[in-house]
């Protein structure tokens, strides 16, 4: 248990704090995500995880497909509702920026690899309650998004998304399907400027 807690702190809390407090510049946030992912991959190899342990599996793909389709559809509807409530307008010509789309795809896959593929089993080794596991995962997922200049409404939406992602993964552990869902939902969130700028730090005058 102690080892899992140390791993979670070093991989999911410390890097976020370093970016949040600008010890690691905000512009290097993606490089930080990639670095954490590489370290995690090395750890997985050292601990001899199987693909199934990581959630990369085909045996439950078909039974999980419809639940993920429903989940993603509801997520799309919720994002459009929130965007309308907080009056976010879509970025013009968003889909013409192929490079940006690729970044979103890779970022979504890495986040699911870390937060559901790796973090979920680690939390499962610490806590016996699925409710606590889902809550802690959602809190850490939301923590990652605090590096952006988000409104309380946006952070609540991210927390709900974290609960939903972890909840459906707990019922249907398939890293392939949840990554596809995350990609679809993230491109909508980014298109509507949910994560549009870096978190500002407050400086004391003088």
C-alpha angles and dihedrals in degrees: 000000000000091000091052091050091051091049092050092049094048096044105033108025110028097052091049092050091049091054094040092055091041095243082127107038115247091239089066094056093109092048088051091053091050092048092051089048092052092049089049091050091052089050091051091052091048091050090044099235117183123225088252090053087056093049096251099134143134100196092084098029098105096041089049097046100084095046090052092048090053091044093051093046092052089047092053091051092048093050092051090049093049091046090054093046094051091038099240116166122209120255111257116247090003096156093051090071099084094176091057091049091052090052090052092049094049093042092052092049092049092048092053091045089055105035102035105017097044110012097047095059090044091054089046088059091053104040130042095199117084089204091059092044091053093045095049092046091051092048092052090045090052091046089060090057094052089085086077125075094255130169118232088254091057094048091049088051090050090049091051089048089052091051091048096046093048093041095054091042089054089055097037109022102197117136093192096057096041090050091053090049091048092050092053095046095043094053089055092047092049092044088058093048098248089147101028105139146017123273111264119228120219114238124198113236117250 
